[in-house]
Amino acid sequence: MRGLKARRFVGVVVGLWFGVAGALADTPDIVMPELSAEAAAGQTAFVQHCAACHGEVGDGSDNGPPLIHRVYRPSHHADFAFIRALRYGSRAHHWRFGNMPPMPEVSDDEAAAIISFVRAVQRATGIE
């Protein structure tokens, strides 16, 4: 757990630099649930395609925002927003990490599984 707290500290410092410290400061402690088969497949696909920017468990990195954050709760970013970002990319609008490029290498099945993983971790963490 120390590594996660250290990454959060680094995220806050980076956030100060990029002007998003307030948003990163309220990133919750992530709770990893027992995953369904689909969510477990999503975790594997997430690590392969998303973790370099969004962190190993969606906790963010120097390259991209945390997805386990209230900004990405289902009532604000529905599942389709994730699909659209994967297919067409996403213009930076909540964070100052730059635009997200399209990810055409992520299949439809992988995208659905990734969303299942992100939503399971969000629920376990209290983001609904």
C-alpha positions in Angstrom: 0.0 0.0 0.0 3.0 2.3 0.5 3.6 2.4 -3.3 0.0 3.5 -3.9 0.3 6.3 -1.4 3.7 7.3 -2.9 2.2 7.4 -6.4 -0.7 9.5 -5.0 1.8 12.0 -3.5 3.6 12.1 -6.8 0.2 12.6 -8.5 -0.5 15.6 -6.2 2.8 17.2 -7.0 2.3 16.7 -10.7 -1.2 18.0 -10.3 0.1 21.2 -8.7 2.3 21.6 -11.7 -0.6 21.0 -14.2 -3.2 22.9 -12.1 -5.3 19.9 -11.1 -4.2 19.4 -7.5 -7.7 19.8 -6.1 -9.1 17.0 -8.3 -6.2 14.6 -7.6 -6.2 15.4 -3.9 -9.7 13.9 -3.6 -8.8 10.7 -5.3 -10.0 8.0 -2.9 -8.1 5.0 -1.5 -8.7 2.3 -4.1 -10.4 -0.9 -3.0 -9.8 -3.9 -5.2 -12.8 -6.2 -5.2 -13.0 -9.9 -6.1 -13.4 -9.7 -9.8 -15.9 -11.5 -12.0 -14.4 -13.4 -15.0 -15.2 -10.5 -17.3 -13.7 -7.9 -15.0 -10.6 -10.1 -14.5 -10.2 -10.2 -18.3 -10.7 -6.5 -18.3 -8.0 -6.0 -15.7 -5.6 -7.9 -18.0 -6.6 -5.8 -21.0 -6.4 -2.6 -18.9 -2.8 -3.4 -17.9 -1.9 -4.1 -21.5 -3.6 -1.1 -23.1 -4.3 1.5 -20.5 -2.0 1.3 -17.5 0.9 3.2 -19.0 -1.3 6.3 -18.8 -4.0 5.5 -16.3 -2.0 3.5 -13.7 -2.0 -0.2 -12.9 -5.4 -0.1 -11.3 -6.8 3.1 -12.8 -5.2 5.3 -10.1 -3.6 7.6 -12.7 0.0 8.4 -13.5 2.2 11.2 -14.7 0.8 10.5 -18.2 -2.9 10.3 -17.6 -5.7 10.8 -15.1 -7.1 8.4 -12.6 -10.2 6.6 -13.8 -11.1 5.5 -10.3 -12.2 9.0 -9.5 -15.6 10.7 -9.0 -15.1 12.5 -12.4 -15.6 9.1 -14.1 -18.6 7.9 -12.1 -21.3 6.3 -14.3 -23.7 9.3 -13.9 -21.1 11.7 -15.3 -19.2 9.4 -17.8 -21.5 6.6 -19.0 -19.9 3.4 -20.4 -20.3 4.9 -23.9 -17.9 7.7 -23.0 -15.2 5.1 -22.5 -16.1 3.4 -25.8 -16.0 6.7 -27.6 -12.6 7.6 -26.1 -11.2 4.3 -27.1 -12.5 4.6 -30.7 -12.0 8.3 -31.4 -9.8 9.6 -28.7 -10.8 12.3 -26.2 -10.0 15.9 -26.1 -8.6 17.0 -22.7 -11.4 18.6 -20.8 -11.2 17.5 -17.1 -7.4 17.3 -16.8 -4.3 18.8 -18.3 -2.6 15.6 -19.4 -3.3 16.3 -23.1 -5.6 14.6 -25.5 -6.1 10.9 -25.4 -5.4 9.3 -28.8 -7.7 6.7 -30.3 -6.9 3.1 -29.3 -7.9 1.1 -32.4 -6.0 -2.0 -31.1 -8.5 -2.5 -28.3 -11.2 -4.9 -29.5 -14.9 -4.4 -28.7 -14.7 -7.4 -26.3 -11.7 -6.0 -24.6 -13.4 -2.6 -24.3 -16.4 -4.2 -22.6 -14.2 -6.1 -20.2 -12.1 -3.0 -19.4 -15.3 -1.1 -18.6 -16.4 -4.0 -16.4 -13.1 -3.9 -14.5 -13.1 -0.1 -14.1 -16.8 -0.1 -12.9 -16.1 -3.0 -10.4 -13.2 -1.1 -8.9 -15.2 2.1 -8.8 -18.1 0.4 -7.0 -15.7 -1.3 -4.5 -14.1 2.1 -3.8 -17.5 3.8 -3.3 -17.8 5.7 -6.6 -21.3 5.1 -8.1 
